[in-house]
Amino acid sequence: MNWKKLEFKGSDSVDRLHRIQALCTSFDTKLDGVLIIGGVDSFHSQVCQATIKYLFLGSSGQELLGEQVIVQEHERLEDIILLICPQRVSIFYSSESDAAVKVLPVISKWRHVTEYVVHDGMEPDEQEERKVSAFKNMMMGIKTVGVPFGVDQVGTNLLDTMLPEKWPLVQSYGLEGGESTAKGFFTMNHRVVNISREMMEVMAQLDGFSAKRVVQESQPFLAHHFDAFLLKLDHAESPDARNAKSESDLGEDLLSFYEFGTMQYGARGLQAGPNRGSRVLFGSRTSSLTEKSSSRAFLANSGVKEGIPATHMVVQAEDPFTGVRFARTYFLSSGKVCKRVVDEDALIPSAVKPSLDSTSTATDTKTMIEMYALLLRGFKSGAAELIRECMDGKLASVDRCIESARAEAIHAIFQMDKTRSQLLGSNKFPTKFIDDQLRLNAEIMDAQGQQAASIAEGTELPLCAEANYVC
């Protein structure tokens, strides 16, 4: 996949480290530090493993959900111990292993780092003794520590603070050795706060590196499946063969891609809203993007009334792993009717009679095409204004940004209408039509492709915007 060409740099990790450090001061009970223990020493704690992948391998989004396995190539990263404090970091790792290749370029960009290292020339017992000593030393002076030791089935932090005492490394805390003068169990000397849910929320935020990944990872997937859809649309043997396909038949590639990608949503605690997903909708069924593609809907029976086929269709494609989606409208007619030339001297009169419905439908289709062109112009201007306002941060809320973007979209539509279609202000469409009927919606997305409640300070701007007429 293209995203693998992206190099995860120390500067990318610095941004992520600062997000975790901010957790220390965001709790009602201030944390002196966040403790991350990798591998078997924490019984492969899901959040600890995810944090190591997040900080050193550039993993993000849905990759950090579920059971976390560090690939064999980087398995020595599981030896890492991290104590992340508001202004400093302590880390234990192996300086001569493959892990060092990943660790050193990253921590070289961090500030105020204390390193505890072992090398491959040491005996295994000596390495373990050094690890225990490093762990006890880095915990000196820490009163309240955040430890991600798990959540329950509904995603709430577990309350039993004795659970970390079962971790092998934490059990060694009571052994003699090191510079620490602490005696007794870990929880006798430090107040433990479970921060699993909060850590996952931080790692779900969209940062600069994950935003690049979203773009480069989604584009080839969506392009591949959308091309397969276009082949069915363009390379049909005949118009009759194309018309014989239902919404589900025509959108099979896009629908199966999304359905396969969401199979693990329930287990991962993810949700898919009614407007999410891939779909193909014909004619009158395009009025709502919450409709699902149907195997009973065909072009012939999806027109405005019986006997008149659909003149357009809407295609929405979504990448289930990132939430990136787009929609396109296709018109199946140009909105023009050629004049029929009748040979009055023909020996056999023509049996085909001109249809008033065809002429009326063509006129309506032409109007729809012109209105759609205005909508596209308004959407481009409105989306650009929305991004400017949200990034500028001068307006108080996203809703205010949307209001400003909608006003810009309406202005762009009127400007284009004056020079092009001149539809607005006519008998069909009074001047207030656009103001009454235009809707501009925006969703804030996180790195997992889920809708976020608000834009977190310092995050990238993950917006999914749509504009439509409500008629």
C-alpha positions as CSV (number, residue, x, y, z in Angstrom):
1,M,0.0,0.0,0.0
2,N,1.2,3.5,-0.7
3,W,1.2,4.6,2.9
4,K,4.2,2.4,3.6
5,K,6.3,4.8,1.6
6,L,5.7,7.4,4.3
7,E,8.5,7.6,6.7
8,F,7.5,8.0,10.4
9,K,9.9,10.6,11.7
10,G,10.9,11.8,15.1
11,S,9.1,15.0,14.6
12,D,5.9,13.1,14.0
13,S,6.4,11.2,17.3
14,V,7.0,14.4,19.2
15,D,3.5,15.6,18.3
16,R,2.1,12.4,19.6
17,L,4.2,12.4,22.7
18,H,2.9,15.9,23.6
19,R,-0.7,14.6,23.3
20,I,0.0,11.9,25.9
21,Q,1.9,14.3,28.1
22,A,-1.2,16.6,28.1
23,L,-3.1,13.7,29.8
24,C,-1.1,14.2,32.9
25,T,-2.7,17.7,33.5
26,S,-6.2,17.0,32.1
27,F,-7.4,14.6,34.9
28,D,-9.1,15.9,38.0
29,T,-6.4,14.1,39.9
30,K,-3.2,15.3,38.3
31,L,-0.9,12.5,37.1
32,D,2.9,12.6,37.8
33,G,3.4,10.3,34.9
34,V,2.0,7.7,32.5
35,L,3.6,4.2,32.7
36,I,3.8,2.1,29.5
37,I,5.2,-1.5,29.8
38,G,5.5,-3.6,26.6
39,G,5.4,-7.3,25.9
40,V,5.2,-10.1,28.4
41,D,6.1,-7.8,31.3
42,S,2.5,-6.4,31.1
43,F,0.9,-9.6,29.8
44,H,0.8,-7.8,26.4
45,S,-1.5,-5.1,27.6
46,Q,-3.5,-4.0,24.6
47,V,-3.2,-0.2,25.3
48,C,0.5,-0.5,26.2
49,Q,1.3,-2.4,23.0
50,A,-0.8,0.1,21.0
51,T,1.1,3.1,22.6
52,I,4.4,1.6,21.6
53,K,3.2,1.1,18.0
54,Y,1.7,4.6,18.1
55,L,5.0,6.3,19.2
56,F,7.6,4.3,17.4
57,L,6.0,2.7,14.3
58,G,3.5,5.4,13.3
59,S,0.5,3.1,13.7
60,S,-2.9,4.9,13.9
61,G,-6.6,4.6,13.4
62,Q,-8.2,1.2,13.5
63,E,-4.8,-0.5,13.6
64,L,-4.7,0.3,17.3
65,L,-8.0,-1.4,18.1
66,G,-8.3,-5.0,19.2
67,E,-5.5,-7.4,20.1
68,Q,-2.1,-5.7,19.5
69,V,0.7,-7.7,18.0
70,I,4.1,-6.2,17.2
71,V,5.5,-7.9,14.1
72,Q,8.5,-10.1,14.5
73,E,10.7,-7.6,12.7
74,H,10.2,-5.2,15.6
75,E,9.5,-7.6,18.4
76,R,12.3,-6.2,20.6
77,L,10.2,-3.1,21.0
78,E,8.2,-5.1,23.5
79,D,11.2,-4.7,25.9
80,I,10.4,-1.0,26.1
81,I,9.4,0.6,29.4
82,L,8.2,4.2,29.2
83,L,7.4,6.7,32.0
84,I,6.0,9.8,30.3
85,C,5.8,12.8,32.6
86,P,4.5,16.3,31.8
87,Q,8.0,17.7,31.2
88,R,10.3,14.7,30.8
89,V,10.5,11.1,29.7
90,S,12.3,8.0,31.0
91,I,12.8,5.0,28.7
92,F,14.3,1.6,28.9
93,Y,15.3,-0.3,25.7
94,S,18.1,-2.4,24.2
95,S,20.7,-0.3,22.5
96,E,22.1,-2.9,20.2
97,S,18.9,-4.7,19.0
98,D,16.8,-4.0,16.0
99,A,14.6,-2.0,18.3
100,A,17.3,0.7,18.6
101,V,17.0,1.4,14.9
102,K,13.4,2.5,15.6
103,V,13.9,4.0,19.0
104,L,17.0,6.2,18.6
105,P,15.7,8.4,15.6
106,V,12.5,9.0,17.5
107,I,13.8,9.8,21.0
108,S,16.5,12.0,19.5
109,K,13.7,14.5,18.9
110,W,12.2,14.3,22.3
111,R,13.2,16.7,25.1
112,H,14.5,15.9,28.6
113,V,14.9,12.1,28.0
114,T,16.6,9.8,30.5
115,E,17.7,6.6,28.9
116,Y,18.3,3.2,30.6
117,V,19.8,0.7,28.2
118,V,21.0,-2.9,27.9
119,H,23.1,-4.4,25.1
120,D,23.2,-7.8,23.5
121,G,26.6,-8.6,25.1
122,M,25.0,-8.9,28.6
123,E,23.9,-12.1,30.1
124,P,20.0,-12.6,30.1
125,D,20.0,-12.4,34.0
126,E,22.0,-9.2,33.9
127,Q,19.6,-7.7,31.4
128,E,16.6,-8.5,33.6
129,E,18.3,-7.1,36.6
130,R,19.1,-3.9,34.8
131,K,15.5,-3.7,33.6
132,V,14.1,-4.1,37.2
133,S,16.6,-1.5,38.5
134,A,15.7,0.9,35.7
135,F,12.0,0.5,36.4
136,K,12.4,1.3,40.1
137,N,14.7,4.2,39.5
138,M,12.4,5.9,37.0
139,M,9.5,5.6,39.4
140,M,11.3,7.5,42.1
141,G,9.4,10.7,43.1
142,I,6.2,9.6,41.3
143,K,3.1,9.6,43.6
144,T,0.2,9.3,41.1
145,V,0.8,7.3,38.0
146,G,-1.5,6.5,35.0
147,V,-1.4,2.9,34.0
148,P,-3.6,1.6,31.1
149,F,-4.6,-1.8,32.4
150,G,-7.8,-2.4,30.5
151,V,-11.5,-1.6,29.9
152,D,-14.7,-3.7,30.4
153,Q,-17.0,-4.8,27.6
154,V,-18.6,-1.4,27.3
155,G,-15.3,0.5,27.1
156,T,-15.3,1.7,30.7
157,N,-12.0,1.7,32.6
158,L,-11.5,-1.2,35.0
159,L,-11.5,-0.1,38.6
160,D,-9.4,-2.8,40.3
161,T,-6.1,-1.1,40.7
162,M,-4.5,-4.3,41.9
163,L,-4.6,-5.8,38.4
164,P,-1.2,-4.2,37.4
165,E,0.3,-6.0,40.5
166,K,-0.1,-9.2,38.5
167,W,2.2,-7.9,35.7
168,P,5.6,-9.6,35.9
169,L,7.6,-6.4,35.9
170,V,5.4,-4.7,38.5
171,Q,5.7,-7.8,40.7
172,S,9.5,-7.3,40.8
173,Y,9.0,-3.9,42.3
174,G,9.2,-5.3,45.8
175,L,12.6,-6.9,45.2
176,E,15.7,-5.2,46.7
177,G,18.0,-3.4,44.4
178,G,18.4,-0.1,42.5
179,E,18.6,3.3,44.0
180,S,15.0,3.4,45.1
181,T,14.4,3.2,48.9
182,A,10.7,2.2,48.4
183,K,9.7,-1.0,50.2
184,G,6.6,-3.1,49.6
185,F,4.3,-3.6,46.6
186,F,4.0,-1.1,43.7
187,T,0.5,0.1,44.8
188,M,1.7,0.7,48.3
189,N,4.1,3.3,47.1
190,H,2.2,4.8,44.1
191,R,-1.4,5.7,43.5
192,V,-2.5,4.0,40.3
193,V,-5.1,5.5,38.0
194,N,-6.5,3.5,35.0
195,I,-6.2,5.7,31.9
196,S,-7.0,3.0,29.2
197,R,-10.0,4.8,27.7
198,E,-8.3,8.2,27.8
199,M,-5.2,6.8,26.1
200,M,-7.3,5.3,23.3
201,E,-9.2,8.6,22.8
202,V,-5.8,10.4,22.4
203,M,-4.5,7.9,19.9
204,A,-7.8,8.1,17.9
205,Q,-7.2,11.8,17.2
206,L,-6.1,12.7,13.7
207,D,-2.6,14.2,13.7
208,G,-0.4,15.2,10.8
209,F,1.1,11.8,10.0
210,S,-2.2,9.9,10.3
211,A,-3.9,12.5,8.1
212,K,-1.3,11.8,5.4
213,R,-1.9,8.1,5.8
214,V,-5.6,8.5,5.5
215,V,-5.2,10.2,2.1
216,Q,-2.6,7.8,0.7
217,E,-4.2,4.6,2.1
218,S,-7.8,5.4,1.1
219,Q,-7.2,6.7,-2.4
220,P,-5.9,3.5,-4.0
221,F,-8.6,1.3,-2.3
222,L,-11.5,3.6,-3.4
223,A,-10.1,4.1,-6.9
224,H,-9.8,0.4,-7.4
225,H,-13.3,-0.4,-6.4
226,F,-14.8,2.6,-8.1
227,D,-13.1,1.7,-11.4
228,A,-14.8,-1.7,-11.1
229,F,-18.1,0.1,-10.8
230,L,-17.4,2.3,-13.8
231,L,-16.6,-0.8,-15.9
232,K,-20.0,-2.2,-15.2
233,L,-21.6,1.1,-16.1
234,D,-19.6,1.9,-19.2
235,H,-18.9,-1.5,-20.7
236,A,-22.3,-3.0,-20.6
237,E,-23.1,-5.0,-23.7
238,S,-26.1,-2.9,-24.5
239,P,-28.3,-0.2,-22.9
240,D,-30.8,-3.0,-22.1
241,A,-28.1,-5.0,-20.3
242,R,-27.2,-2.0,-18.2
243,N,-30.9,-1.2,-17.5
244,A,-31.4,-4.8,-16.3
245,K,-29.0,-4.3,-13.4
246,S,-30.5,-3.4,-10.0
247,E,-28.9,-0.9,-7.6
248,S,-27.3,-3.8,-5.8
249,D,-26.0,-5.4,-9.0
250,L,-24.4,-2.2,-10.2
251,G,-22.8,-1.3,-6.9
252,E,-21.7,-4.8,-6.0
253,D,-17.9,-4.0,-5.8
254,L,-18.4,-0.9,-3.7
255,L,-21.0,-2.5,-1.4
256,S,-18.9,-5.7,-0.8
257,F,-15.8,-3.6,-0.1
258,Y,-17.6,-1.6,2.6
259,E,-19.4,-4.6,4.1
260,F,-16.2,-6.7,4.4
261,G,-14.4,-3.8,6.0
262,T,-17.1,-3.3,8.7
263,M,-17.3,-7.0,9.8
264,Q,-15.2,-6.2,12.9
265,Y,-17.0,-3.0,13.8
266,G,-19.0,-4.5,16.6
267,A,-16.0,-6.3,18.2
268,R,-14.0,-3.0,18.0
269,G,-16.7,-0.8,19.4
270,L,-17.2,1.1,16.2
271,Q,-20.4,2.4,14.8
272,A,-21.7,3.0,11.3
273,G,-24.3,5.8,11.0
274,P,-27.3,5.5,8.7
275,N,-25.7,7.9,6.2
276,R,-22.4,6.0,6.1
277,G,-21.3,3.3,3.7
278,S,-21.4,2.7,0.0
279,R,-24.6,2.8,-2.0
280,V,-26.0,3.2,-5.5
281,L,-29.4,4.8,-5.7
282,F,-31.6,5.4,-8.8
283,G,-34.0,8.3,-9.6
284,S,-36.5,9.2,-7.0
285,R,-34.7,7.1,-4.4
286,T,-31.7,9.6,-4.4
287,S,-33.6,12.1,-2.2
288,S,-32.1,10.5,0.9
289,L,-28.6,9.1,1.3
290,T,-29.7,7.0,4.2
291,E,-31.4,4.6,1.8
292,K,-29.7,1.3,1.1
293,S,-29.1,-0.1,-2.3
294,S,-32.0,-2.5,-3.3
295,S,-32.0,-5.6,-5.4
296,R,-35.6,-4.6,-6.5
297,A,-34.8,-1.1,-7.7
298,F,-34.1,-0.7,-11.4
299,L,-33.8,2.3,-13.7
300,A,-37.1,1.4,-15.3
301,N,-39.1,1.5,-12.0
302,S,-37.3,4.3,-10.2
303,G,-38.6,7.3,-12.1
304,V,-40.9,10.1,-10.8
305,K,-43.9,8.1,-11.8
306,E,-44.8,4.7,-13.4
307,G,-43.7,4.3,-16.9
308,I,-41.0,6.9,-16.8
309,P,-37.5,5.6,-16.1
310,A,-35.0,7.2,-13.8
311,T,-33.0,10.0,-15.4
312,H,-30.1,10.1,-12.9
313,M,-28.4,8.1,-10.1
314,V,-26.2,8.8,-7.1
315,V,-23.1,6.7,-6.2
316,Q,-21.5,7.0,-2.7
317,A,-18.3,5.2,-2.0
318,E,-16.6,4.9,1.4
319,D,-13.4,3.4,2.8
320,P,-14.5,1.6,6.0
321,F,-11.1,1.8,7.6
322,T,-10.7,5.6,7.5
323,G,-14.2,6.9,6.9
324,V,-13.1,8.8,3.7
325,R,-16.1,8.9,1.4
326,F,-17.4,10.8,-1.7
327,A,-20.6,10.8,-3.7
328,R,-21.2,11.5,-7.4
329,T,-24.4,12.1,-9.4
330,Y,-24.7,10.6,-12.9
331,F,-27.3,11.8,-15.4
332,L,-28.5,9.2,-17.8
333,S,-29.8,11.7,-20.2
334,S,-28.5,15.0,-21.6
335,G,-31.9,16.6,-21.2
336,K,-32.2,17.2,-25.0
337,V,-34.7,15.6,-27.4
338,C,-33.8,15.4,-31.1
339,K,-36.5,16.4,-33.5
340,R,-38.0,13.5,-35.3
341,V,-37.8,13.7,-39.1
342,V,-40.9,12.2,-40.7
343,D,-41.0,11.2,-44.4
344,E,-44.5,12.1,-45.5
345,D,-44.0,10.2,-48.7
346,A,-43.0,7.0,-47.0
347,L,-44.9,3.9,-48.2
348,I,-45.1,2.6,-44.6
349,P,-46.1,5.2,-42.0
350,S,-44.1,5.3,-38.7
351,A,-45.8,3.4,-35.8
352,V,-43.8,5.5,-33.3
353,K,-45.8,8.4,-31.9
354,P,-44.1,11.3,-30.1
355,S,-44.3,11.0,-26.3
356,L,-45.3,14.1,-24.4
357,D,-43.8,12.5,-21.3
358,S,-40.4,12.2,-23.0
359,T,-40.4,15.9,-23.8
360,S,-41.5,16.8,-20.3
361,T,-38.9,14.5,-18.7
362,A,-36.1,15.9,-20.9
363,T,-37.0,19.5,-19.9
364,D,-36.9,18.5,-16.2
365,T,-33.6,16.7,-16.7
366,K,-32.1,19.7,-18.3
367,T,-33.2,21.8,-15.4
368,M,-31.8,19.3,-12.9
369,I,-28.4,19.3,-14.6
370,E,-28.3,23.1,-14.5
371,M,-29.3,23.1,-10.8
372,Y,-26.7,20.4,-10.1
373,A,-24.0,22.5,-11.8
374,L,-24.9,25.4,-9.5
375,L,-24.8,23.1,-6.4
376,L,-21.3,21.9,-7.3
377,R,-20.1,25.5,-7.6
378,G,-21.6,26.3,-4.3
379,F,-20.2,23.2,-2.6
380,K,-16.6,24.0,-3.8
381,S,-16.8,27.5,-2.5
382,G,-18.6,26.5,0.7
383,A,-16.2,23.7,1.5
384,A,-13.2,26.0,1.0
385,E,-14.7,28.6,3.3
386,L,-15.6,26.0,5.9
387,I,-12.0,24.8,6.1
388,R,-10.7,28.4,6.2
389,E,-13.0,29.3,9.1
390,C,-12.3,26.2,11.1
391,M,-8.5,26.5,10.7
392,D,-8.6,30.2,11.5
393,G,-10.5,29.5,14.7
394,K,-12.0,33.0,15.0
395,L,-15.6,31.7,15.1
396,A,-16.9,30.2,18.3
397,S,-18.1,26.8,17.1
398,V,-18.3,24.5,14.1
399,D,-21.9,25.4,13.7
400,R,-20.9,29.1,13.2
401,C,-18.3,27.9,10.6
402,I,-21.0,26.0,8.8
403,E,-23.2,29.1,8.7
404,S,-20.4,31.2,7.2
405,A,-19.7,28.4,4.7
406,R,-23.3,28.2,3.7
407,A,-23.5,31.9,3.1
408,E,-20.4,31.7,0.9
409,A,-22.0,28.8,-1.0
410,I,-25.2,30.7,-1.7
411,H,-23.2,33.7,-2.9
412,A,-21.2,31.6,-5.3
413,I,-24.4,30.0,-6.6
414,F,-26.0,33.3,-7.3
415,Q,-22.9,34.6,-9.0
416,M,-22.7,31.6,-11.3
417,D,-26.5,31.7,-12.1
418,K,-26.2,35.3,-13.2
419,T,-23.7,34.5,-15.9
420,R,-24.7,30.9,-16.8
421,S,-28.1,29.3,-16.2
422,Q,-30.2,32.3,-15.1
423,L,-32.7,29.9,-13.3
424,L,-33.0,31.7,-10.0
425,G,-35.6,34.5,-9.8
426,S,-37.7,32.8,-12.5
427,N,-41.2,31.5,-12.1
428,K,-39.9,28.0,-11.3
429,F,-37.3,29.1,-8.8
430,P,-38.0,32.3,-6.8
431,T,-35.0,34.1,-5.4
432,K,-35.4,32.7,-1.9
433,F,-35.4,29.1,-3.2
434,I,-31.7,28.5,-2.6
435,D,-31.8,30.2,0.8
436,D,-34.8,28.0,1.9
437,Q,-33.6,24.7,0.4
438,L,-29.8,24.5,0.5
439,R,-28.3,22.5,3.3
440,L,-24.6,22.3,4.1
441,N,-23.6,19.6,6.6
442,A,-20.2,18.8,8.0
443,E,-19.0,15.8,10.1
444,I,-15.8,15.9,12.2
445,M,-13.9,12.6,11.8
446,D,-11.2,11.0,13.9
447,A,-8.4,8.7,12.7
448,Q,-10.6,5.6,13.1
449,G,-13.2,7.0,10.7
450,Q,-15.7,7.7,13.5
451,Q,-17.6,10.9,14.0
452,A,-16.0,13.0,16.7
453,A,-18.0,15.3,19.0
454,S,-15.7,18.3,18.5
455,I,-12.3,19.4,17.1
456,A,-9.6,18.7,19.7
457,E,-7.1,21.5,20.1
458,G,-4.0,20.9,18.0
459,T,-5.6,18.2,15.8
460,E,-5.7,18.2,12.0
461,L,-9.1,19.1,10.4
462,P,-10.9,15.9,9.4
463,L,-14.1,17.1,7.8
464,C,-16.6,15.3,5.6
465,A,-18.9,17.9,4.0
466,E,-21.9,17.6,1.9
467,A,-24.3,20.0,0.3
468,N,-27.7,19.3,-1.1
469,Y,-31.1,20.7,-2.0
470,V,-34.0,19.7,0.3
471,C,-37.0,19.7,-2.0
